[in-house]
Amino acid sequence: MARGMDVRRLVGRNFARIRRDKGFTQEQVEELSGFSQQYLSGLEAGRRNPTIVTIYELAKALGVSHTDLVEPDK
């Protein structure tokens, strides 16, 4: 990853994009993952610092690989 990259914002952008691409609302992901809608909103805004366990659980809820959430922008 590039030096100085804000990984929190990267994960948030990737999560939001994948969630929308799959047609999920934050509330639906809340039901699938157990993470609150408020947490998910903060994550998408880049205000949360998710652990690797959180990234794994969110990826599982979305039906993608955990690496999809940390993939740098193309």
Summary of the structure (lengths in Angstrom):
residues: 74
radius of gyration: 11.2
end to end distance: 11.6
largest distance: 35.4
contacts: 190
relative contact order: 0.23
helix: 64%
strand: 0%
